[in-house]
């Protein structure tokens, strides 16, 4: 059933969120006082209007980051870490309001939004601790005639672009290492979900972040404001999370200034279930890997390959779980599935399912748009999905689980790797040797072995092939914001 509950603090949290651009430590209107509407995807109603930046606004933000860079680079690492730690504590203290704000602008159910707020805060806690662990090296030259001194220094002003599906966590995953490393930055959140980032920026100001270290520009035309900054010699780093198509364009634009680039791009995650798997555990993992964030995640399981001997039992159990989920506006704790982000994404999911069915796939449950206001799609399980279906090669980004069978391990691996993407894969088996063998053969940057969620601030996140460059999180996450300097010392 569909429900459209309300929350008593909706108006309060929306009103409290900043609506302007943050440049050089000051909240200010966009040029010409231009604004755009932020929509509630569960109802289609306008929540509020926020500043719509111009290219001049963006360059002013980059100028503020550039002007603040020298002082911030020499700011004591301990103090940089303490700012992040204070921001972490404020986020946790305000988790309920931040989660509600996220639910209103993005649509994910309130329990999931709380989970993201906690996850987002953990990036600040992790990088608060990494700020004082930026190391170097000192060594005797092999011939004994000199010394080598190796230091790590901030790369410089960074341009950060975040997506709409995890509007706070994708921000802290970039801002955290930038601050810890000593980099200033300009961040552009997705226009569908700007409020979470604007609220986060105000929290960092409260935590003592100096003016100009973080600047926020919101805009409807991302290309118009990002390209001038990318081509500006004051920028030295670009970090982007989003589609592979946009990532390729950003690489081209970044070539002019030879920016240090890290990209977390699209995914097409396979989910392999072998005949010796714990079936109940595999179904639970499938629910996590498929339905986290309503399926709107680059890590979402996109293609299910299940051994023919257990495929019927697996699809029946998964369909039973999917069909029991409660759909509705996510501001109450009993809602499990919220809306997709907008009409465009709803249309894409609808088209992908229609294409698969036209090619012979069978609908076990779901398979259509959910009635009422907003952009809801019914949780769906399809079986007999052919390799030629569009959803076998395109990200679904919705609550649809397409199932195909296999009988041979090598064939399953070949099917899993038959994609230009390589972000994450999942497999379920109780055979240790098979688990390790298949893990090594899967051509992805991350693998969930008997686990449906891989994301963790303490672990490196990223993919191979068309899924991106570099890693975020973990010990290596701060490396994306550092350069290595070698000093040769003679006369010894």
N, C-alpha and C positions, 0 to 999 in steps of 0.2 A: 504494500500500500504506500501511498505518498502522503506525507504530512508536511505542513508548512508552519512549524512552530516559530515563535519569536523569543528573544532573550531580553530581559529588562535593561541590560546595559548596552544594547546596540548603539543607541544614539550617543551615549557617553564616550564609548571608546572611539567611535568615528570622529566625533568632535575633538577629542584630545589629540589625535594624530596630526602632525604638521602637514600642511598642504602646499608649502612653498619649496623653492630650491634652496639648498644649503651650499653657500659659496663663501669661502674665507671665514667660516664660523658664524655667518649671519644668515637667517632665513629671509629670503627676498622673493618678490614676484618675478615671473618670467617677463621677458621683453614684451611690451604691449599688453601686459597682464593677461596673456593667453592662458587658457585652462582647458582641461579635458575631463570627461566624466569617468568615474570609477563605478563599475557595475557589480551588483550582486548577482552572480550566475544562477542562483537558486530561484530568483524571481524576475530577473531582467530589469529591476528597478535601479535607479542611480543612487549610490551611497553618498557621493560628494563629488567635488571637482578639485583637481590639483593642478599645479603649474605645468604648463606645456613649454618646455625650454626651446630656445632658438639656437642656431649655431653660435651666435655671439655669446649667449649664456654659457654654452658648453666650453668655449675657449676661455671665458672668464674663470670658470671652475678649474680648468687645466692650469691657467696662470696662477691661481691661488695655490694649487698643489705644488707647482714649480717653485713659487716663492717660499713655501714652507719647508721644502725638501732639505735644504742644507742644515737648518737647525734641528729638524726631526731626526736626521741621520746620526747626529751626535748626541741625541737624547739618551740618557743612560738606559741600557737594556732592562734593568730591573724596574725602572719607572714605566717603561713601555708595557712590561708585563703586568704591573700593578693596575694600570688603566684597564687592560683587558680583564683582569680579575674582578675589578669593581663593576665593569659592565656585565660580566657573567652573573654576578650576584643580583644586580638590578633586574636582569632578564628573568631570573628564577623567581624573584619576588613578585614580578608583574606577569607571571606566566598566564594567569587566567584571562586578563584583559588582552594580552598580546595574542593568545590563541583565538579568542573571540573575533578580534580584528581580522586575523588571517582567515578564519572561516567565512566571514562576511564578504571579503574581497575575492577569495579563491574558491571557496565552496567545500573544501574538505571538512568532514565531520569534526566536531569539537574534540573528541578524544584523540583523533589523529593530529589535530592542530596542536594540542598540548604536547604530544610526542615530538612534533617538529620543534617547538620552542625549546624543549629540553635538549634535543639533539643540536640545535643551533647554538645554544649557550655553551655546550661542551667544546665547540671549536674555540671559543674565546678562552675557556679554562685550559685547554690543551696548549694553545699557542702562547698563553701567558707564561707557561712553564718552559716553552721552547725559546722564548726571547733571550734568556740568559744562557742558552746552550749553543749559541752560534760559535763554532770552533774555528781553529786555524791549524797551522803546522809550522814547525821549525826543524830544520834538518841540516846536516853536514852534506856538502856537495860530494858526489861520489869520488872525485879526485882529491878531496880534502882541502881545496884551495879557497873555498868560500862557504857561504851558508845560504840556505833557502828559507825565506819567510813567506808563508802563505796566509792571507787574510780573506775574510768574507765581508763584503760591503753591500749595502742596499742598492738595488739596481736603479732606483729612482722613481719618479712619478709613474703610477700605474693606472691604467684604464680597466675598469671592472664592469662586466656586463652580466646580469643575472636573469634567470628565467622566471616564469610565473608559477611554476608548479611547486617549488619549495621557496617561497618568497623571502624567508628569513635565513634558513640554513645555507642556501647557496650564497647569501651575502656574508655571513660570518665565516664561511669556509674560505673566502677570498680576503675579506677585511682583516681577519685574525692574523694570518701570516704576514700580510703587508705591514700592519702596525708593528708586529713583533720584530720584523726584519729592519724596520726603520724607513719604510717607503710611505710616501704620501699617495693619495689616490683620488680618482673621480669615479663614482659608481653610478651606473644607469640601470635601475630596476626595470622589469617589464612593465609596460603601460597598463596591463590588466591588473597588476597587483603591486602598486607603488607604496601603499600605506604601511605595510610591515617594514619596509626599508626606511621610510621616513621616520617611523617610530624608533627604529634601531639607531639611526643617526642621532636622534635627540638623546637617547640613552648614553651614547658614547660622549656626547657633550657633557652630560651630567657627570660622567665618570672621569672627566678631566682631560679629554683629548684636546690638544691645542688647536686653535683656529687654523683651517686650511689643510690639516692632515687628512681629513675625510671630507669630500665634497659630493653632494648628491644632485644629479640632474634627472628630472622626470620628463618624458616626452612621448608623443605618439609616433613621431617619425624618427626611429632609432638611427637609420642610416644618415639622415641629414645632420644629426648632431655628433655622431660617432666618427664619421669619416674625417671631418676637419681635425679632430683631436688625434686620430690615429696617424694622420699625415703631418702632424706638427712635431718639430724636432724636440720640443720640451717633454714629450711623452717617451718613456723608455720601456714600458711593459704593458702587455695586453693579456687579460685573463677573461675568457668567455665561456659560458655554459649555455648551450642551445643546440639548434639544428646543425647538421653537417653541412647543409647547403649554405647557411649563413657563415659557418666557420671557414669554409673555403674562400668566401669573399673577403673575410677579415684577414686571412693569411696573405692574400694578394695585396690588400691595402697596407698591411704591416711591412711588406717587403721594402717599401720606399725608405723607411727609417730604420729598417732591420731591427724591429722591436723584438724583445724577448717575449715569446708567445706561449701560452698554455691554453689548451682548449679541451673542454669536456663536451663531447658532441653526442650524436644520436646512438641508439642501441637497437638491437634486434635479438634480444636474449633468448637462447634456447633453454628449455627445461626438460632434462632427460630423466625418465623413470625406468629403471631396469627391472627385470622380472623378479629379482631377489630383494627389491626395496621393501621397507616397512611401509605398507600402503597408506595407513592412517597418517604416518609422519609425512609422507610425500604429498598427500592431499592438504595437510596443514601448511606445509611449505609452499605449495602451489597457491593457496589463499593469500599467504603473505607476499609472495613474489608477484602475483597478479593484481591483487586488490589494494595493495598499499597505495594510498593517494588516488584512489578510484582508477587505478591503472595508468594514471598520468605521470609516469616516471620513466626516465631513461633506463633504469634498472629493471623495469617491469618485465616479467616473463612474457615473451611475445609469440613463441612457438613451442608447443608441447609435443615432445616425441616420447611416446609411451610404448613399452614392449607389448606386442600383440596379445600375449597371454594374459595380461592384466588390464588391458586398455578399457574393456567394458566396465570392470569394477571401478577403475580409477575415474572414468568419465561419469559414472552414476553417482559416486560419492562426491565428486567435485560439483556436479550439477545440483545435488541436494543442498550442499553448503551455499552455493551461489544463489539459489532460488529463495533461500530463507533470509537473505539479507534485507534489512529495512532501509528503504530509500526515502530521502526527504531532505529538507533544508537542515543543514548540519549543526544548528545552534543548540540542540539538546543531546544529551548523552546516549539516548536510545537509537539515534540515527547512525547507520553503518556505511551508507553509500550516498554521497552528495552528487551535485551536478558536475558535468564537464565544464570547462572554463568558459566556452562561448559557443555561439551558433556554428561557427566554422569548424570547430573541433567535433561537435555533435554530428555535423554533416559528414565529416571524414569517416568517423566510426561507422555511421549508417551505411555509407558507400562501401566500405571494406567488407562489412558483413554481407551486404547484398551481392557483392562480387563473388565471395566465397560460396554462398548458397547457389548462385547461378552456375557455378562450376562443379556442383555436386556435393557440397558440404551439408551435413544434417544439423539442424538446430535441436539441441537437447533441452536447453532452457534459455529463455530470453529471446534475443534476436530482434528487438525493436526499441524504438524510442519510448520512454516512460511518459505517460500523459501528465498534463498539468503545465503550470508555468515553469520556466527555467529550462536548463539544458541537460535533462536527465536521460540516461540510457540504461536499460535493464541489464543487470549482470547476465552474461551470456556464455554458454559452453557450446562449441561446435565440434563435431567429429567428422572424420573423413575429409579433412581439409587438404586439397591437392597442393602440390608444390608450386603450381602455377598461379595460385591465388595471390592477389596483391598483398594480403596480410602476411604472406610468407616472406616478403622482402621489404615491406614498409612497417614502420612503427605504428602500432594501433593507437597507443595513448588513450586507452579506454578500458572498460571492464569486460573484455572479451577474451576468452581462452580457447584458441584453436588447437585441436588435438589431431595428431597424425601418428600412425603406428610404425614400429620397426621390429625386426627380428634379429638383426645382426649388429654387434657392437661397432664394428668398423663403419657400417652404413649409417648408424646413428651419429657417430662422430663426423662423418663426411657431411651429413645433412646439417648438423649444428654449425659447422664451419662454412657452409655455403652461403655466405653473406659478406658484403663489404664491411660490415660493422664488427667490432670486437670489444665491446665494453664488459659484459658480464655473462656468465652462463651458470646454470644450476644442474646438479645431478643428484639422484637418489639411488643408492645401492648400499647393501650391507656387506659387500665384499671389499675388503681393504685394498687388495691388489688392484681390482678393477677401478676403485675410486681414484687411486693415485695414477693409474695408467691413463684413464680418461681425462683427469684433471690436467695432466701434462700435455695431452693431445688437443685439448680445446684451445682455440686461437682467440683468447680473450684476456683482458688485463686483470680480471677478477673472476673467481669461481666460488660459488656456494656449494660446498659438499655436504649434503644432508642438512642444508640450511637455506631458508627462503629469503633471508635479509643479509646483505654483506656490508652495508654502510656502517662505518664506525669512525669517529674523529681521530682515533689513534692509529688508523690503518690507511695506507695509501690508496686513494680512489682515482681510477682513470682507466682508459682503454687503449687498444691498439687499432691499427688500420684506420678506417674512417670514423672511429669513435673518439679520436682526439690525440693530443700531445701533452705530455707531462702528467703530473700527479698532484692531487690535493689531499690534505690531511696527512696524518702520520708524521714520522720523523723527516720525510722528504718534502713535505708540503711547503716548508719555509724556503727550500732551495729555489723555488720558482721566483722568489723575490730577492735573491742574492746573486752577486757576481763574485767570482774568485779573482783575487789579485795576488800575483807572485812578485816578490821583491828579491833580487839577487844581491847578496852582500859580499863584497870583496875585501881585500886587504887584511885577511886574517892569517 
